Amino acid sequence: MADNFSLTGSTLLRKLVPQIFLRSAKPDAIDSLIKIVKESHLNYSNLQIIRKAYTTAASAHLNQLRKSGDPYITHPVAVAKILAELGSGTSSIAAALLHDTVEDTDYSLNQLKVDFGDEIALLVDGVTKLDKLKYGESAQAETIRKMIIATSKDIRVLIIKLADRLH
């Protein structure tokens, strides 16, 4: 039996980090998300992609905490739950789980493309670009223009961003 030495960095990290550390403060974070996905979708999509996105995001955000002191992963899970409750598909839910990884961790957009494909990478990149917009009275018209351009490729970017802002 040959050893497989072609693991990517994120795959290796997921294999090395004990599962107990990949869970948020609530041990059933991924399970409760999967439950919502199953309840909200008659034909729910590939749950493995959602689980993989959760594991990747939890690994990437492993040592990060929110201002409240909660593990950072609680935020992407909450955003993903909002989208699942709205009936969003697998790609949107996975992108919601991954939406802060490229901006806030050393997990690159290129690695995300390798791990999840172009569609999810496009959604994450679009949400990241929306994060860089300046909000406020003086920037309002420019912000709206940039939002329209950023979402013109895929309206799901705006929906993910709205769920992000909602949480």
Beta strands, then each sheet from edge to edge (+ up, - down):
end
